[in-house]
C-alpha cells in the first residue's frame, strides 16, 4: 500500500467522531483514574504543589493521546480490510 494512501486514511481517521469519542471515554477515564491513584493522597492531605498539579493534568492527557492514536490505528486497519 502506498504511503500517501495510508497517510490520507490517518487524516480521515482523526476526523472521525467515533475515534474522538472512544479517546474521550476510555482515555480520559483511565487517565483520571491513574492521576487519582498516583496523586490522590497529595490532594487528600493538601500537600499540593505545582508538580502535583502538572502530574494530575498530564496523566489524563497521556491516556487520551494513547487511546486516540490506538483508536485511529484501529479505524485505519478496518478501513484497509474493507477495501480488500
Secondary structure, DSSP 8 states (H G I E B T S, - for coil): --HHHHHHHHHHHTT-HHHHHHIIIIIHHHHHHHHHHHHHHHHHTT---HHHHHHHHHHHHHHHHHHHHHHHHHHHHHHHHHH-
